[in-house]
C-alpha cells in the first residue's frame, strides 16, 4: 500500500461484491459510478473534507476553497482565463514554446544524448501556465539545468504532501514556524512563497491568495499535464494501430514554415481529440481519493445506511478502468462517441464532470 500502491491495490480489494469498503475509522471507499456522479456534480451537498484539504497548506487556492459561495465567486473570476476565445488567442504562445522544445530535442539528438521527455514536458507546461496567467514565462524549456529550482519546488511539494495529508497540523504550523524549521517540514511551499513574494508589493490586496493561486495552478497543471503527455507518447508507441490511424489523420494537414501544425487545425481533428481523452482516462493524473462529507440526514447506498459526517471517496481509476464503460480498459482505444460526436464525449470521464470535480 506504500508509495501510491493503494491506487492499484484497491482494484483487487474493491469490486461488485464489495462496493463499500472501510479504509479508515471514518472513511469509506465506494465503488459505484452513479454515486460518484452524485457526489461530484455541480451543486453537490457533499462538501470537501477540511482536514484533508488543509494538508495542502493552500487555503486560498481555488480548488481547495470549501465554502461554496466563496468558491463560486473565485471561479467566476478565473473562468474567463480558460474560455475558448482566450485559449484560441493564446495558441501562438504555446506554438512558440513547442518550437523551443523541438530545438532542444534536436540539440540532444545531434549530440547523441538521451533526453528526459517528461522533464521537458514539465518545463513546457510551466512556461505555458505562467505566460497564460501572469504574462511572464520562466523560460524553463530552454534551461540547461536537469531540474530547475521552480520544478524542484513542485517535486518537494508532492513529497511533503504524503506526510501532511496524514498529519495536516504540520501544514498549518509551517506558516507559523521559523523559516529554518518550516523549510524542513514544507520546503516547496516556503521556497515558492519566498520567490513569488519578491515580485509582489506588500501593500497588494490578497497577496496570500495570489501566491496560493499561483502555486496550485502550477502544481495541479504541471505534473498532471506532463504525466499525461509522457504517457500519450508511450501508448502511441506501443499501440501501432492507434499510431497509424492518428498519423493518417495528421499527414494531410498543411504545416507552418517551421514545420508545425497550428492549434486551429488540430482542434478540429476527431481522432486526435479521442486519443487525448483516452490518454487522460488511462493516466488518471489524480489517482488518489478526494474525500467528501456525507451531508445531514445521511444517505442510503443500496441497503446500507451511511450516517452524516462520514467521509466517502472513490478513486478516479475505479471509474476510468471500469470494464462496464471501457470493455478493454488497459488499452488505448478511443471510444466511438469521443471520435464521432461531442454530445456524449464526457461520458465516463471524471476529469470533465463538474466545475471542480478533480478537486
N, C-alpha and C positions, 0 to 999 in steps of 0.2 A: 504493500500500500504506500510505501515511502516514495519520495521523489516523483510524485504525479502518477504512481501506479494505480491509484483508485479509479482514475478516469477510464482505464481499460478493465480493471478487475470487476467493476460493478456490473459489466455486461454479463459476467458469469454468475454473479450473486443475485441479480435482479432480473426477473423475466415475467412472462404472463402469469406463471404460477404464484409469483410473489411480487405483485405490483407495488406493494408498500413495504419498505424496509426501514427499520430504525437504525440510523447510522451514528447517533449520539443521543444522550438522555432526552433532549427536547427537539430533535431534528429527524424528519422523515424524508426519505427519498422515494418519490412517486414516479412510477413508470406508466404514465397514462397521457397520451397525446392530447386528448380533449381537455384534460386538467391543465396541461402545460399551456394550452391556448388560453384557457380561462384565467390563469394566474398572470400571464404576461400581456394580456390585451390592454388596449387603451382604457383608462378609467377604472382599472382594476382596484378592488378593495384590499388586495394583498400587498401590504406595504413592505418596504425593504427592512431587513434586519439591521437595527442601528449598531449593534455590537460588531457585526461582520464588516459593515461598510466603514466603521470608524477605523478599522485596521489599515485602510489605505492612507489615512492621515491627510486627506484632501477634502476637507469638509465643504469647501465652496465650489468644487468642481461639479459641472452639470450632471454627469451620470451618477454621482454619489449623493445628490440632494434628495432627502427623504420627503420633505414637505411637498405635496402635490401642487399646491398653488405657486410656491416659490419655483418649483421645477418648471411649471408651465410658463412662467414669466421669463425665466432664463432661456428656456428652449425657444421661445418666440424671438429672442434677441439673436441667438446663434443660428437658427434655422436658415435665414437668408444666405448665409455663407455657403450653404451646400445646395442652393437651388440650381435647377438645370441651367438657367441663364448664367449664373456665376461660374458653374463648372465649365460650361462651354467657353466662356471668356478666359478662363484660367488655363485651358488646354495648351496654348502655346508655351506657357511657362513649364509645364510638365514635359513637353517635347524637348525643350532646351536641356532639362535635367537628364532626359533619356539620351540625348546626343553626348553629353559629358560622360555618361555611364558607358556608352558604346566605345568612346575613345579610350576609356580606362581599360575596358576589356581587350581592345586591340593592342594596347601597350603591353599588357600582360602576355597576350598571345605571342607577340613578336619576341618578347624576352624569354618565352618558354616557361613562364611561371604559372602556378595554379592560382586561381582567384576564388576567394570565398564569396560565392554568389549571394548568400543570404545577408552577409555583412554589407555587400554593395546595395542590396535592396533596402536595407535599414537606412543607409546613408541617403539614398534617393527619396525614401519616404519622409524622413525628417526635413530634407530640403524643400519638398513639396508642401508639407504641412506648415512650416514656418513662413514660406512665401505666401501661402493662401491666407493664413490667419494674421500674420504680422508684417507682410510685405517686406520680409527680410530673410534671406537664405543663409544657412550656416556653411554652405559650400563643402559639405561633408563628402559629396560624391567625388570630388577631385582631391580629397585628402589622401595623403600617403601614409597616415597612421593606420595601424592594424585595427584599433578600436578607438576612435576619437573620444575625448572626455565626455562629450554630450551623450554618446551611445553607452559609454561606461556607466553613466548615472542611471540609464534605463535598465541596464543589466543588474546593477546593485539594487534597484528598486524591486525587481522581481524576486531576488534572493531575500530581501528584507521582508517581503510580503508573506513568505512561507512561515516566518516566525510571528509577525504581528497579527496575522489572521487568527492565530490561536491564543495570543497574548496581546489583545488590542490596546491594553493600557500602555504598552511600550510606545505605540504610535502617538498616543495623546501626550505622553511625557516628553517625547522627542522635541516638541515645540517649546518646552519649558526648561529642559536640561541645558547645562553649559555646553557650548559647541563641541568641546573636546570629547564629551560623553555622547552627545546626540549623534555625532558623526559615526560612532561605533554601532549605535542602535539602528539608525536610519540614515546611512551615509548618502544615498542617492538623493533623497528629498532635501536634506540640508544643503548639499552641494548645488542642486538645481536652484533652490531659493536664493542662495548667495549670488549665483551667477546672474540670474534674471533680475534680481532686485537692484543690481548696479545700474540697469538701464531704465529704472523707473524712478520718478520723483517721489520723495517720501510724503509729499502732500497730495499725491494722486489718490482719488477715491477708489476704495475696494482693491487696494493693492494685493491683499491676501487672495481675493477671489481671482484676480487676473493671473497670479502666479499659479494657483491651483488649477485654473482652467488650462493654462498653457501646458502644464505638466501632464494632465490627464489626456489632453488631445494628442500630445506627442507620444505618450506611453501607450494609450489604447490603440492608436492607429499604427504606430511604428512596428511593434512586434507582430501584431495580427496581420498587417499588410505584407510585410517582408516574409513572414512564415507562409502565407498563402501563395505568394508569388514563387517562392522557392519550391514548394510542393507542386505547383502548377507545372513547372519545368520537369520535375521528376515524373509526374503522372503522364505527361505527354511523351516523355522519352520511353516510358515503359508500356504505353498503350498505343501501339502502332496505328491501329485503325482510326482512333481519335486524332492522332497527329496528322495523318494523311488527309483526313476529312477537313481538318482545320486549315491545312496548307492549301487545299483545293479552293477553299473559300477566300484565302488571303492573296494568292498569286495574281488573280486578275486585276487587283486594285492598283491604281497609279500611285507611284511613290513620289515623295518630295525630292528636291535636288540633293538632299542629304541622305536619301535612301530610306526615309521613314514613311510610315503610314499615319495619316492625320487622325485625330480623335473623331473628327466629323465623319470620316468614312468607317472607322472601326466601331463607332457607337451603333451603327445600323446593321451589324452582322449578326444574324440569329445564332449560328453555331458557336461563334466566339463568345457570345453572351451566355449560351448554355454551358460552355466549358468553364467560364468564370464562376457561374453559380454552382456548378458541380464541384469545382475546386474548393469553394467556401464550405460546401457540405462535407467534403471529405476531410478537410483540415480542422474544422471546428476550432478556430483560433481562441475561443473561450471555452475550454473543455470542462472547467470546474463548475460546481453548482452555484447558483445565485439565490440564496435563501430569501424566502418571503414569509411574512407572519400571517397566520390564519386569522381572519377578522372576527369581530364579535358575533356570537351566535354559532360559531364553528361551522364545519362543513361535513357532508357525507360523501365518502368515496366508496361506492357500492354499498356494502353492508357495514362499512367501517366508519365510525364517527371520529372526526378529528377535532378536538376541543380548541377554542380560541387561544391565541398566544403560542401555539405550536409552530415551529419552523418547518416549512415544507420546501423542497427543492427538487429539481430534475435536471440532470446534465444534458447539455445540447447534443452530445454524442449519442445519447439514447434516442433522440429524435432523428438525427441525421443518418444513423445506421439502423433505423427501423426497417426490417425487411418487408413490412406491410406497405411501406411508402416507396422504398427503393429495393426492388427484388434482389439485386446483387450489390449490396451497399459498399463493398470494399473495392469496387472497380469504378474507373472514370467512365461514366455512361450518362451523358446529359439526358434528362427526361424530355420526351417529345414536346410536352406543353411548354417547356422552357425555351425550346428552339422555334416552335411554330406559332406560338401566341403568347401575349403578355397577360392575358386575362387571368390565368391561374398559375402564373410563373412563380408566385411566392409560396405556393403550397408546400408544406413540409420543411420550410426553411426558417429556422428561428431567428436568423440574422435580419430578416425583413419583416418581423411581426412586431407591431407597436412602435411608438416613437423612441422608446429607450429599452427595448426588450433585452438587449445584450447586457445591460447593467442591472 
